[in-house]
Amino acid sequence: LRKRLDAAAPADAAAVELAAVAKAQPNDPQVHINAFRVYADNGFWNAAKAQHQRAIELAPADRKIALEHYRYHADHGEWPQADAAFAEQLARLPNDADLRIQCAQWHAEAKRWEQVYAEYAKILPMRPDIIGAALYPYSIACLKTGRLDEYRRTSAELFERAGKTKESRYAL
């Protein structure tokens, strides 16, 4: 019992401090993201989700805030929970290519190449105009997943488009 009480004390102190900060800055989305992390770290998922939702309400266009719940689970290697959190945000913003790009980049960091491929396969029809943020990573995902014919086709398209672009980093 003593161990449980000692372990609970830091969480209780953090909760009191967190409540004071949230009260002082109720409209700061980062305060709610910090609260999300504290609650999540201590296993209080209902409170954590409520804080995440409040941060989203305060900054609906901020994709990193939208994906904070995903990122939390991904950082802990909890992929089913991370994927569920991402699906929740996709339900809210189904045609947001930038949200998908951010998530695909995080999948790439984790070397989850099938998920990277799947995301970029959905992003390309939404944003065929972007070379560096969609077509190039898609070609890499094709290579990493063994889709060599698609990799060759995409690489040829990249080469062709690079000759036509005015973006200096892609121009040939």
PAPABA-706914 format. One record per atom (N, C-alpha, C): atom name; y, z, x; chain. Coordinates in Angstrom, 2 decimals, decimal comma. Atoms other than C-alpha are relative to their C-alpha. Layout:
<vexdrens>
VEXDREN|a|c2|c3|c1|c
VEXDREN|CA|Y|Z|X|A
...
</vexdrens>
This chain:
<vexdrens>
VEXDREN|a|c2|c3|c1|c
VEXDREN|N|-1,20|0,00|0,83|A
VEXDREN|CA|0,00|0,00|0,00|A
VEXDREN|C|1,26|0,00|0,88|A
VEXDREN|N|-1,15|-0,08|-0,89|A
VEXDREN|CA|2,40|0,85|2,85|A
VEXDREN|C|0,31|-1,38|0,59|A
VEXDREN|N|-0,20|1,35|-0,56|A
VEXDREN|CA|1,87|-2,62|4,39|A
VEXDREN|C|0,68|-0,91|-1,03|A
VEXDREN|N|-0,59|0,83|1,05|A
VEXDREN|CA|2,69|-4,29|1,08|A
VEXDREN|C|1,46|0,35|-0,20|A
VEXDREN|N|-1,39|-0,40|0,18|A
VEXDREN|CA|5,86|-2,24|0,71|A
VEXDREN|C|0,86|-0,45|1,18|A
VEXDREN|N|-0,75|0,44|-1,18|A
VEXDREN|CA|6,93|-2,97|4,29|A
VEXDREN|C|0,21|-1,51|-0,02|A
VEXDREN|N|-0,11|1,46|0,06|A
VEXDREN|CA|6,23|-6,67|3,79|A
VEXDREN|C|0,97|-0,43|-1,09|A
VEXDREN|N|-0,88|0,36|1,11|A
VEXDREN|CA|8,16|-6,69|0,52|A
VEXDREN|C|1,47|0,28|0,32|A
VEXDREN|N|-1,38|-0,39|-0,28|A
VEXDREN|CA|11,28|-5,06|1,98|A
VEXDREN|C|0,86|-1,15|0,51|A
VEXDREN|N|-0,85|1,12|-0,44|A
VEXDREN|CA|12,54|-8,12|3,94|A
VEXDREN|C|0,24|-1,01|-1,12|A
VEXDREN|N|-0,17|0,95|1,10|A
VEXDREN|CA|11,95|-10,34|0,92|A
VEXDREN|C|1,00|0,54|-1,01|A
VEXDREN|N|-0,95|-0,60|0,93|A
VEXDREN|CA|13,82|-7,89|-1,31|A
VEXDREN|C|1,41|-0,05|0,56|A
VEXDREN|N|-1,31|0,04|-0,63|A
VEXDREN|CA|16,70|-7,68|1,16|A
VEXDREN|C|0,56|-1,42|-0,01|A
VEXDREN|N|-0,42|1,40|0,02|A
VEXDREN|CA|16,82|-11,46|1,41|A
VEXDREN|C|0,40|-0,41|-1,42|A
VEXDREN|N|-0,32|0,34|1,39|A
VEXDREN|CA|16,80|-11,73|-2,39|A
VEXDREN|C|1,35|0,56|-0,40|A
VEXDREN|N|-1,29|-0,61|0,32|A
VEXDREN|CA|19,74|-9,34|-2,68|A
VEXDREN|C|1,12|-0,79|0,67|A
VEXDREN|N|-1,01|0,77|-0,72|A
VEXDREN|CA|21,69|-11,23|-0,01|A
VEXDREN|C|0,17|-1,39|-0,61|A
VEXDREN|N|-0,02|1,33|0,61|A
VEXDREN|CA|20,78|-14,55|-1,57|A
VEXDREN|C|0,73|0,01|-1,33|A
VEXDREN|N|-0,68|-0,12|1,30|A
VEXDREN|CA|21,95|-13,41|-5,00|A
VEXDREN|C|1,50|0,13|0,20|A
VEXDREN|N|-1,43|-0,18|-0,27|A
VEXDREN|CA|25,29|-12,34|-3,53|A
VEXDREN|C|0,65|-1,32|0,44|A
VEXDREN|N|-0,53|1,29|-0,45|A
VEXDREN|CA|25,79|-15,68|-1,77|A
VEXDREN|C|0,07|-0,99|-1,16|A
VEXDREN|N|0,02|0,92|1,15|A
VEXDREN|CA|24,79|-17,65|-4,88|A
VEXDREN|C|1,10|0,34|-1,00|A
VEXDREN|N|-1,06|-0,42|0,92|A
VEXDREN|CA|27,21|-15,61|-6,97|A
VEXDREN|C|1,37|-0,40|0,54|A
VEXDREN|N|-1,28|0,35|-0,63|A
VEXDREN|CA|30,04|-16,23|-4,48|A
VEXDREN|C|0,24|-1,50|0,05|A
VEXDREN|N|-0,11|1,46|-0,12|A
VEXDREN|CA|29,30|-19,97|-4,21|A
VEXDREN|C|-0,96|-0,69|-0,96|A
VEXDREN|N|0,97|0,52|0,96|A
VEXDREN|CA|27,57|-21,00|-7,44|A
VEXDREN|C|-0,07|-1,53|-0,09|A
VEXDREN|N|-0,04|1,46|0,11|A
VEXDREN|CA|28,56|-24,67|-7,14|A
VEXDREN|C|-0,27|-0,71|1,31|A
VEXDREN|N|0,34|0,61|-1,28|A
VEXDREN|CA|27,41|-25,29|-3,59|A
VEXDREN|C|-1,49|-0,34|0,01|A
VEXDREN|N|1,42|0,36|0,06|A
VEXDREN|CA|24,15|-27,28|-3,66|A
VEXDREN|C|-0,80|0,53|1,19|A
VEXDREN|N|0,72|-0,48|-1,17|A
VEXDREN|CA|23,26|-26,17|-0,13|A
VEXDREN|C|-0,42|1,47|-0,16|A
VEXDREN|N|0,36|-1,39|0,29|A
VEXDREN|CA|23,29|-22,53|-1,26|A
VEXDREN|C|-1,29|0,03|-0,81|A
VEXDREN|N|1,21|0,04|0,85|A
VEXDREN|CA|20,69|-23,43|-3,88|A
VEXDREN|C|-1,20|-0,54|0,76|A
VEXDREN|N|1,11|0,48|-0,85|A
VEXDREN|CA|18,61|-25,36|-1,33|A
VEXDREN|C|-0,49|1,12|0,89|A
VEXDREN|N|0,41|-1,15|-0,81|A
VEXDREN|CA|18,64|-22,33|0,94|A
VEXDREN|C|-0,78|1,00|-0,84|A
VEXDREN|N|0,73|-0,91|0,90|A
VEXDREN|CA|17,58|-20,20|-2,02|A
VEXDREN|C|-1,38|-0,56|-0,32|A
VEXDREN|N|1,29|0,63|0,24|A
VEXDREN|CA|14,83|-22,69|-2,79|A
VEXDREN|C|-0,97|0,33|1,14|A
VEXDREN|N|0,87|-0,24|-1,16|A
VEXDREN|CA|13,45|-22,27|0,74|A
VEXDREN|C|-0,44|1,46|0,07|A
VEXDREN|N|0,34|-1,42|-0,07|A
VEXDREN|CA|13,59|-18,47|0,64|A
VEXDREN|C|-1,04|0,33|-1,07|A
VEXDREN|N|0,96|-0,28|1,08|A
VEXDREN|CA|11,85|-18,30|-2,73|A
VEXDREN|C|-1,34|-0,67|0,28|A
VEXDREN|N|1,25|0,71|-0,30|A
VEXDREN|CA|9,28|-20,91|-1,68|A
VEXDREN|C|-0,77|0,71|1,11|A
VEXDREN|N|0,66|-0,69|-1,11|A
VEXDREN|CA|8,55|-19,11|1,59|A
VEXDREN|C|-0,67|1,30|-0,44|A
VEXDREN|N|0,55|-1,26|0,50|A
VEXDREN|CA|7,87|-15,96|-0,40|A
VEXDREN|C|-0,93|-0,18|-1,20|A
VEXDREN|N|0,96|0,28|1,05|A
VEXDREN|CA|5,70|-17,69|-3,00|A
VEXDREN|C|0,52|0,12|-1,42|A
VEXDREN|N|-0,58|-0,10|1,34|A
VEXDREN|CA|8,12|-17,42|-5,92|A
VEXDREN|C|0,36|-1,41|-0,49|A
VEXDREN|N|-0,19|1,42|0,28|A
VEXDREN|CA|7,66|-20,99|-7,15|A
VEXDREN|C|0,87|-0,28|-1,21|A
VEXDREN|N|-0,87|0,25|1,15|A
VEXDREN|CA|9,35|-20,70|-10,54|A
VEXDREN|C|1,47|0,15|0,40|A
VEXDREN|N|-1,38|-0,20|-0,47|A
VEXDREN|CA|12,51|-19,31|-8,91|A
VEXDREN|C|0,39|-1,11|0,98|A
VEXDREN|N|-0,29|1,07|-0,96|A
VEXDREN|CA|12,26|-21,89|-6,11|A
VEXDREN|C|0,31|-1,30|-0,73|A
VEXDREN|N|-0,23|1,24|0,76|A
VEXDREN|CA|11,97|-24,77|-8,57|A
VEXDREN|C|1,33|0,04|-0,75|A
VEXDREN|N|-1,27|-0,13|0,72|A
VEXDREN|CA|14,92|-23,44|-10,59|A
VEXDREN|C|1,18|-0,23|0,96|A
VEXDREN|N|-1,06|0,20|-0,99|A
VEXDREN|CA|17,06|-23,35|-7,43|A
VEXDREN|C|0,10|-1,47|0,40|A
VEXDREN|N|0,00|1,42|-0,35|A
VEXDREN|CA|16,01|-26,88|-6,51|A
VEXDREN|C|0,63|-0,82|-1,12|A
VEXDREN|N|-0,56|0,72|1,15|A
VEXDREN|CA|16,84|-28,11|-10,01|A
VEXDREN|C|1,51|0,17|-0,06|A
VEXDREN|N|-1,45|-0,25|0,02|A
VEXDREN|CA|20,28|-26,48|-9,83|A
VEXDREN|C|0,70|-0,80|1,10|A
VEXDREN|N|-0,59|0,80|-1,09|A
VEXDREN|CA|20,97|-28,16|-6,47|A
VEXDREN|C|0,07|-1,46|-0,40|A
VEXDREN|N|0,00|1,39|0,47|A
VEXDREN|CA|20,00|-31,52|-7,99|A
VEXDREN|C|1,10|-0,22|-1,02|A
VEXDREN|N|-1,06|0,11|1,01|A
VEXDREN|CA|22,34|-30,90|-10,95|A
VEXDREN|C|1,37|-0,07|0,66|A
VEXDREN|N|-1,29|-0,03|-0,69|A
VEXDREN|CA|25,18|-30,18|-8,53|A
VEXDREN|C|0,25|-1,24|0,86|A
VEXDREN|N|-0,14|1,19|-0,88|A
VEXDREN|CA|24,50|-33,22|-6,30|A
VEXDREN|C|-1,07|-1,03|-0,37|A
VEXDREN|N|1,07|0,90|0,46|A
VEXDREN|CA|22,47|-35,76|-8,31|A
VEXDREN|C|-0,22|-1,24|0,85|A
VEXDREN|N|0,15|1,21|-0,82|A
VEXDREN|CA|23,09|-38,62|-5,87|A
VEXDREN|C|-0,51|0,31|1,41|A
VEXDREN|N|0,43|-0,37|-1,36|A
VEXDREN|CA|22,01|-36,70|-2,75|A
VEXDREN|C|-1,52|-0,05|0,07|A
VEXDREN|N|1,45|0,21|-0,05|A
VEXDREN|CA|18,52|-38,00|-1,98|A
VEXDREN|C|-0,73|1,06|0,82|A
VEXDREN|N|0,66|-1,04|-0,80|A
VEXDREN|CA|17,79|-35,38|0,66|A
VEXDREN|C|-0,18|1,27|-0,83|A
VEXDREN|N|0,17|-1,15|0,90|A
VEXDREN|CA|18,40|-32,66|-1,91|A
VEXDREN|C|-1,10|-0,29|-0,99|A
VEXDREN|N|1,04|0,36|0,96|A
VEXDREN|CA|16,25|-34,53|-4,41|A
VEXDREN|C|-1,39|0,14|0,60|A
VEXDREN|N|1,31|-0,02|-0,66|A
VEXDREN|CA|13,43|-34,68|-1,88|A
VEXDREN|C|-0,29|1,30|0,76|A
VEXDREN|N|0,21|-1,25|-0,73|A
VEXDREN|CA|13,79|-31,14|-0,52|A
VEXDREN|C|-1,33|0,66|-0,35|A
VEXDREN|N|1,28|-0,59|0,42|A
VEXDREN|CA|10,79|-29,93|-2,54|A
VEXDREN|C|-1,15|-0,77|0,66|A
VEXDREN|N|0,99|0,82|-0,70|A
VEXDREN|CA|8,74|-32,84|-1,17|A
VEXDREN|C|-0,06|0,39|1,47|A
VEXDREN|N|-0,07|-0,28|-1,43|A
VEXDREN|CA|9,91|-32,13|2,37|A
VEXDREN|C|-0,59|1,37|0,34|A
VEXDREN|N|0,52|-1,35|-0,23|A
VEXDREN|CA|9,05|-28,43|2,09|A
VEXDREN|C|-1,53|-0,04|0,10|A
VEXDREN|N|1,47|0,07|-0,01|A
VEXDREN|CA|5,42|-29,18|1,21|A
VEXDREN|C|-0,51|-0,89|1,14|A
VEXDREN|N|0,42|0,89|-1,08|A
VEXDREN|CA|5,18|-32,05|3,70|A
VEXDREN|C|0,04|0,74|1,34|A
VEXDREN|N|-0,12|-0,77|-1,25|A
VEXDREN|CA|6,38|-29,77|6,50|A
VEXDREN|C|-1,13|1,02|0,14|A
VEXDREN|N|1,10|-0,97|-0,03|A
VEXDREN|CA|3,59|-27,36|5,55|A
VEXDREN|C|-1,37|-0,68|-0,10|A
VEXDREN|N|1,26|0,74|0,08|A
VEXDREN|CA|0,95|-30,12|5,39|A
VEXDREN|C|-0,67|0,07|-1,37|A
VEXDREN|N|0,53|-0,13|1,37|A
VEXDREN|CA|0,52|-29,59|1,64|A
VEXDREN|C|0,26|-1,32|-0,75|A
VEXDREN|N|-0,27|1,35|0,49|A
VEXDREN|CA|0,25|-33,26|0,73|A
VEXDREN|C|-0,17|-0,18|-1,49|A
VEXDREN|N|0,06|0,17|1,46|A
VEXDREN|CA|-0,94|-33,01|-2,88|A
VEXDREN|C|1,27|0,54|-0,68|A
VEXDREN|N|-1,22|-0,57|0,58|A
VEXDREN|CA|2,04|-30,75|-3,68|A
VEXDREN|C|1,21|-0,86|0,36|A
VEXDREN|N|-1,12|0,86|-0,42|A
VEXDREN|CA|4,40|-32,98|-1,68|A
VEXDREN|C|0,03|-1,27|-0,85|A
VEXDREN|N|0,07|1,23|0,80|A
VEXDREN|CA|3,21|-36,09|-3,52|A
VEXDREN|C|0,41|0,27|-1,45|A
VEXDREN|N|-0,38|-0,35|1,37|A
VEXDREN|CA|3,61|-34,31|-6,88|A
VEXDREN|C|1,51|0,20|-0,10|A
VEXDREN|N|-1,45|-0,20|0,00|A
VEXDREN|CA|7,17|-33,28|-5,96|A
VEXDREN|C|0,74|-1,33|0,08|A
VEXDREN|N|-0,61|1,33|-0,09|A
VEXDREN|CA|7,98|-36,88|-5,00|A
VEXDREN|C|-0,11|-0,73|-1,33|A
VEXDREN|N|0,19|0,64|1,31|A
VEXDREN|CA|6,52|-38,16|-8,27|A
VEXDREN|C|0,98|0,55|-1,03|A
VEXDREN|N|-0,97|-0,63|0,91|A
VEXDREN|CA|8,75|-35,70|-10,12|A
VEXDREN|C|1,38|-0,62|0,18|A
VEXDREN|N|-1,30|0,60|-0,25|A
VEXDREN|CA|11,83|-37,17|-8,45|A
VEXDREN|C|0,01|-1,48|-0,40|A
VEXDREN|N|0,09|1,41|0,42|A
VEXDREN|CA|10,63|-40,74|-9,07|A
VEXDREN|C|0,11|-0,13|-1,52|A
VEXDREN|N|-0,13|0,03|1,45|A
VEXDREN|CA|10,34|-39,92|-12,76|A
VEXDREN|C|1,47|0,11|-0,40|A
VEXDREN|N|-1,43|-0,18|0,27|A
VEXDREN|CA|13,99|-38,91|-12,65|A
VEXDREN|C|0,81|-1,22|0,43|A
VEXDREN|N|-0,73|1,15|-0,56|A
VEXDREN|CA|15,12|-41,93|-10,56|A
VEXDREN|C|-0,98|-1,12|0,33|A
VEXDREN|N|1,10|0,93|-0,27|A
VEXDREN|CA|12,42|-44,61|-10,96|A
VEXDREN|C|0,37|-1,25|0,79|A
VEXDREN|N|-0,39|1,23|-0,69|A
VEXDREN|CA|14,40|-47,54|-9,55|A
VEXDREN|C|0,93|0,24|1,18|A
VEXDREN|N|-0,87|-0,34|-1,11|A
VEXDREN|CA|16,14|-45,79|-6,69|A
VEXDREN|C|-0,69|-0,36|1,32|A
VEXDREN|N|0,61|0,48|-1,25|A
VEXDREN|CA|15,19|-47,78|-3,59|A
VEXDREN|C|0,32|0,94|1,16|A
VEXDREN|N|-0,38|-0,89|-1,10|A
VEXDREN|CA|17,08|-45,39|-1,31|A
VEXDREN|C|-0,83|1,28|0,00|A
VEXDREN|N|0,88|-1,17|0,10|A
VEXDREN|CA|15,03|-42,44|-2,58|A
VEXDREN|C|-1,37|-0,34|0,59|A
VEXDREN|N|1,29|0,44|-0,52|A
VEXDREN|CA|11,86|-44,38|-1,82|A
VEXDREN|C|0,06|-0,23|1,52|A
VEXDREN|N|-0,15|0,23|-1,45|A
VEXDREN|CA|13,18|-45,38|1,64|A
VEXDREN|C|-0,04|1,34|0,73|A
VEXDREN|N|-0,02|-1,32|-0,64|A
VEXDREN|CA|13,89|-41,74|2,49|A
VEXDREN|C|-1,42|0,58|0,05|A
VEXDREN|N|1,36|-0,54|0,05|A
VEXDREN|CA|10,41|-40,71|1,40|A
VEXDREN|C|-0,93|-0,79|0,92|A
VEXDREN|N|0,82|0,83|-0,88|A
VEXDREN|CA|8,79|-43,64|3,22|A
VEXDREN|C|0,23|0,36|1,46|A
VEXDREN|N|-0,30|-0,42|-1,38|A
VEXDREN|CA|10,57|-42,58|6,41|A
VEXDREN|C|-0,70|1,31|0,34|A
VEXDREN|N|0,68|-1,27|-0,24|A
VEXDREN|CA|9,14|-39,09|6,04|A
VEXDREN|C|-1,51|-0,18|0,06|A
VEXDREN|N|1,42|0,33|-0,11|A
VEXDREN|CA|5,68|-40,53|5,39|A
VEXDREN|C|-0,29|-0,56|1,40|A
VEXDREN|N|0,19|0,58|-1,33|A
VEXDREN|CA|6,10|-42,49|8,63|A
VEXDREN|C|0,01|1,09|1,08|A
VEXDREN|N|-0,02|-1,11|-0,95|A
VEXDREN|CA|7,02|-39,32|10,53|A
VEXDREN|C|-1,35|0,71|0,04|A
VEXDREN|N|1,30|-0,68|0,11|A
VEXDREN|CA|3,72|-37,85|9,30|A
VEXDREN|C|-1,16|-0,96|0,28|A
VEXDREN|N|1,01|1,04|-0,28|A
VEXDREN|CA|1,87|-41,09|10,18|A
VEXDREN|C|-0,93|-0,22|-1,19|A
VEXDREN|N|0,73|0,29|1,25|A
VEXDREN|CA|0,77|-41,55|6,57|A
VEXDREN|C|0,26|-1,47|-0,33|A
VEXDREN|N|-0,34|1,43|0,03|A
VEXDREN|CA|0,72|-45,33|6,97|A
VEXDREN|C|-0,31|-0,66|-1,32|A
VEXDREN|N|0,29|0,60|1,31|A
VEXDREN|CA|-0,93|-46,20|3,65|A
VEXDREN|C|1,12|0,31|-1,00|A
VEXDREN|N|-1,10|-0,36|0,89|A
VEXDREN|CA|1,81|-44,30|1,82|A
VEXDREN|C|1,29|-0,73|0,40|A
VEXDREN|N|-1,16|0,77|-0,47|A
VEXDREN|CA|4,47|-45,98|3,99|A
VEXDREN|C|-0,09|-1,42|-0,55|A
VEXDREN|N|0,20|1,36|0,50|A
VEXDREN|CA|3,01|-49,36|3,11|A
VEXDREN|C|0,26|-0,07|-1,51|A
VEXDREN|N|-0,13|0,01|1,46|A
VEXDREN|CA|2,83|-48,50|-0,61|A
VEXDREN|C|1,47|0,11|-0,42|A
VEXDREN|N|-1,41|-0,16|0,37|A
VEXDREN|CA|6,45|-47,38|-0,72|A
VEXDREN|C|0,80|-1,27|0,31|A
VEXDREN|N|-0,78|1,20|-0,34|A
VEXDREN|CA|7,85|-50,39|1,13|A
VEXDREN|C|-0,42|-1,20|-0,83|A
VEXDREN|N|0,43|1,08|0,90|A
VEXDREN|CA|5,76|-52,72|-1,04|A
VEXDREN|C|0,74|0,08|-1,33|A
VEXDREN|N|-0,78|-0,18|1,23|A
VEXDREN|CA|7,70|-51,25|-3,99|A
VEXDREN|C|1,50|-0,19|0,26|A
VEXDREN|N|-1,43|0,10|-0,34|A
VEXDREN|CA|11,06|-51,21|-2,18|A
VEXDREN|C|0,43|-1,46|0,13|A
VEXDREN|N|-0,40|1,39|-0,27|A
VEXDREN|CA|11,07|-54,88|-1,14|A
VEXDREN|C|0,43|-0,78|-1,23|A
VEXDREN|N|-0,48|0,72|1,18|A
VEXDREN|CA|11,25|-56,31|-4,67|A
VEXDREN|C|1,33|0,54|-0,54|A
VEXDREN|N|-1,25|-0,60|0,47|A
VEXDREN|CA|14,06|-53,87|-5,46|A
VEXDREN|C|1,18|-0,40|0,89|A
VEXDREN|N|-1,06|0,26|-0,97|A
VEXDREN|CA|16,04|-54,62|-2,30|A
VEXDREN|C|-0,42|-1,06|1,02|A
VEXDREN|N|0,43|1,03|-0,95|A
VEXDREN|CA|14,98|-57,95|-0,75|A
VEXDREN|C|1,08|-0,36|1,01|A
VEXDREN|N|-1,13|0,32|-0,87|A
VEXDREN|CA|18,41|-58,17|0,89|A
VEXDREN|C|0,07|0,83|1,27|A
VEXDREN|N|-0,16|-0,87|-1,17|A
VEXDREN|CA|17,94|-55,38|3,40|A
VEXDREN|C|-1,13|-0,23|1,00|A
VEXDREN|N|0,98|0,32|-1,04|A
VEXDREN|CA|16,23|-56,31|6,63|A
VEXDREN|C|-0,46|1,28|0,70|A
VEXDREN|N|0,35|-1,15|-0,83|A
VEXDREN|CA|16,36|-53,17|8,77|A
VEXDREN|C|-0,58|1,18|-0,76|A
VEXDREN|N|0,45|-1,17|0,74|A
VEXDREN|CA|15,79|-50,58|6,07|A
VEXDREN|C|-1,22|-0,27|-0,87|A
VEXDREN|N|1,16|0,27|0,86|A
VEXDREN|CA|13,00|-52,38|4,21|A
VEXDREN|C|-0,98|-0,99|0,63|A
VEXDREN|N|0,92|1,03|-0,47|A
VEXDREN|CA|11,56|-55,60|5,64|A
VEXDREN|C|-0,63|0,35|1,34|A
VEXDREN|N|0,54|-0,36|-1,32|A
VEXDREN|CA|11,19|-54,42|9,23|A
VEXDREN|C|-1,02|1,15|-0,10|A
VEXDREN|N|1,01|-1,07|0,11|A
VEXDREN|CA|9,50|-51,08|8,35|A
VEXDREN|C|-1,25|-0,44|-0,76|A
VEXDREN|N|1,16|0,53|0,73|A
VEXDREN|CA|7,28|-52,93|5,88|A
VEXDREN|C|-0,93|-0,75|0,94|A
VEXDREN|N|0,84|0,75|-0,94|A
VEXDREN|CA|6,09|-55,23|8,66|A
VEXDREN|C|-0,78|0,96|0,91|A
VEXDREN|N|0,67|-1,00|-0,84|A
VEXDREN|CA|5,28|-52,20|10,86|A
VEXDREN|C|-1,12|0,67|-0,80|A
VEXDREN|N|1,03|-0,63|0,85|A
VEXDREN|CA|3,40|-50,58|7,96|A
VEXDREN|C|-1,18|-0,95|-0,19|A
VEXDREN|N|1,09|0,98|0,10|A
VEXDREN|CA|1,40|-53,80|7,54|A
VEXDREN|C|-0,86|0,03|1,26|A
VEXDREN|N|0,72|-0,05|-1,27|A
VEXDREN|CA|0,46|-53,68|11,22|A
VEXDREN|C|-0,82|1,29|0,10|A
VEXDREN|N|0,68|-1,29|-0,11|A
VEXDREN|CA|-0,42|-49,97|11,11|A
VEXDREN|C|-1,18|0,15|-0,95|A
VEXDREN|N|1,08|-0,11|0,99|A
VEXDREN|CA|-2,64|-50,43|8,05|A
VEXDREN|C|-1,01|-1,15|0,12|A
VEXDREN|N|0,98|1,06|-0,24|A
VEXDREN|CA|-4,46|-53,48|9,44|A
VEXDREN|C|0,17|-1,23|-0,89|A
VEXDREN|N|-0,27|1,16|0,84|A
VEXDREN|CA|-2,89|-56,01|7,07|A
VEXDREN|C|0,66|-1,07|0,89|A
VEXDREN|N|-0,54|0,87|-1,04|A
VEXDREN|CA|-2,51|-58,54|9,86|A
VEXDREN|C|0,57|-1,30|-0,53|A
VEXDREN|N|-0,56|1,22|0,58|A
VEXDREN|CA|-1,98|-61,63|7,72|A
VEXDREN|C|1,38|0,27|-0,60|A
VEXDREN|N|-1,29|-0,37|0,59|A
VEXDREN|CA|0,82|-59,87|5,83|A
VEXDREN|C|1,00|0,34|1,10|A
VEXDREN|N|-0,86|-0,30|-1,14|A
VEXDREN|CA|2,22|-58,61|9,15|A
VEXDREN|C|0,54|-1,30|0,61|A
VEXDREN|N|-0,44|1,28|-0,57|A
VEXDREN|CA|2,31|-62,19|10,53|A
VEXDREN|C|1,01|-0,69|-0,91|A
VEXDREN|N|-0,90|0,63|0,96|A
VEXDREN|CA|3,94|-63,51|7,35|A
VEXDREN|C|1,37|0,69|0,01|A
VEXDREN|N|-1,24|-0,77|0,01|A
VEXDREN|CA|6,53|-60,74|7,33|A
VEXDREN|C|0,77|-0,17|1,30|A
VEXDREN|N|-0,66|0,20|-1,29|A
VEXDREN|CA|7,25|-61,12|11,04|A
VEXDREN|C|0,67|-1,37|0,06|A
VEXDREN|N|-0,61|1,33|0,04|A
VEXDREN|CA|7,87|-64,83|10,54|A
VEXDREN|C|1,24|0,00|-0,89|A
VEXDREN|N|-1,16|-0,11|0,90|A
VEXDREN|CA|10,20|-64,01|7,63|A
VEXDREN|C|1,14|0,75|0,70|A
VEXDREN|N|-1,02|-0,74|-0,76|A
VEXDREN|CA|12,01|-61,47|9,81|A
VEXDREN|C|0,69|-0,91|1,01|A
VEXDREN|N|-0,55|0,92|-1,00|A
VEXDREN|CA|12,46|-64,07|12,54|A
VEXDREN|C|0,92|-1,02|-0,65|A
VEXDREN|N|-0,80|1,00|0,72|A
VEXDREN|CA|13,74|-66,64|10,05|A
VEXDREN|C|1,30|0,62|-0,52|A
VEXDREN|N|-1,19|-0,64|0,57|A
VEXDREN|CA|16,12|-64,22|8,35|A
VEXDREN|C|0,96|0,48|1,08|A
VEXDREN|N|-0,87|-0,47|-1,08|A
VEXDREN|CA|17,41|-62,85|11,65|A
VEXDREN|C|0,91|-1,13|0,49|A
VEXDREN|N|-0,81|1,14|-0,41|A
VEXDREN|CA|18,65|-66,35|12,50|A
VEXDREN|C|1,12|-0,31|-0,97|A
VEXDREN|N|-1,00|0,29|1,03|A
VEXDREN|CA|20,67|-66,44|9,28|A
VEXDREN|C|0,95|1,17|-0,26|A
VEXDREN|N|-0,79|-1,18|0,33|A
VEXDREN|CA|22,11|-62,94|9,22|A
VEXDREN|C|1,25|0,10|0,87|A
VEXDREN|N|-1,21|-0,26|-0,75|A
VEXDREN|CA|25,57|-61,92|10,29|A
VEXDREN|C|-0,01|1,42|0,56|A
VEXDREN|N|0,13|-1,35|-0,55|A
VEXDREN|CA|24,42|-58,35|11,06|A
VEXDREN|C|-0,34|-0,15|1,49|A
VEXDREN|N|0,15|0,22|-1,44|A
VEXDREN|CA|24,79|-58,23|14,84|A
VEXDREN|C|-1,32|0,53|0,55|A
VEXDREN|N|1,23|-0,54|-0,58|A
VEXDREN|CA|21,73|-56,08|15,43|A
VEXDREN|C|-1,22|-0,82|-0,35|A
VEXDREN|N|1,13|0,83|0,37|A
VEXDREN|CA|19,48|-58,64|13,73|A
VEXDREN|C|0,21|-1,48|0,33|A
VEXDREN|N|-0,30|1,41|-0,27|A
VEXDREN|CA|21,21|-61,90|14,66|A
VEXDREN|C|-0,68|-0,45|1,30|A
VEXDREN|N|0,64|0,59|-1,20|A
VEXDREN|CA|19,43|-64,17|17,14|A
VEXDREN|C|0,99|-0,91|0,70|A
</vexdrens>
